[in-house]
Amino acid sequence: MDVMVRVPSSLKKWFEGRDEVLCQGETVGECIGSLVGSFPGLKHRLQDGEGGINSDVLVFLNGENIQGLKEGMTPVRPGDVIGIIPFAAGG
Amino acid sequence: MIVDHPQSHFIFLYHPKVFSGEKYTVYEGKELTNGEMLEYWGKWIVLGKREWLDHVARELNPSVEEEKIPCIKYDRAPSVNLGVEECVMMVYCDKRERDDVWRILRQHEVMLKAWVSERETMEMWMPGGRLLERWIRSRNLDRAQADIAREDARSRLCYIFDHPDEVFVPWEQ
């Protein structure tokens, strides 16, 4: 299913100047993988060496930090919104 | 009211009651304990250019004055040493009231929804935590200075965890 991803202005350069993009997947991890497939330069920014989510970013599902959910295994539903920010912005 | 002291990295929005000794870490009229703060306190994260955050702050100030939002702080300049290229605004509130606060933020064009609990933030600033260690590296502290910084963080933050029943006292920034 399609899920919206939103990023702050400083990360728009990762998505060809857009602050909203669509991705596909049944989980947050699959959605991130879909983004990496659409924007190949993102792989090292969004994923770690094992295909997990890079710890340099904080990922939110509908505002909730996925570290407090099921991380990359967190299921997504139609209408959900994923947010991505630099991890240091959370401090 | 907007508190903008040029010597501070942060610009704050408080209710004036704070200056007569009242706390903003309150839920239903009762001051939060350390344990309640760790369970419920947190913030919505808003990123943007300084000019836009100044605008958002002015727009949100009435909500702070009306005590719909307990406290806001935002960067005077981006914390590039920590790897953040934009200024960050933190809109603090109790998790049990965060939906109400989010609705206010949405009225002011905040789109990206990101909630970070104070517990998560404190864990990042504990010795060995990712933010504290990045901050130490960014300051080029030598080993002794780094150990002092870690001990300072440990003593301040561990106290919160070790005394859950005491009333939480927001730290000076």
Interface residues (C-beta under 8 A of the other chain):
Chain A: R6 V7 P8 S9 S10 D19 S55 D56 L58 F60 N62 G63 E64 N65 Q67 G68 V81 G83 I85 P86 F87 A88 A89 G90 G91
Chain B: W44 I45 L47 G48 K49 S79 L82 G83 V84 E85 E86 V88 W102 M111 L112 K113 A114 W115 V116 S117 E120 T121 M124 W125 R130 L131 R134
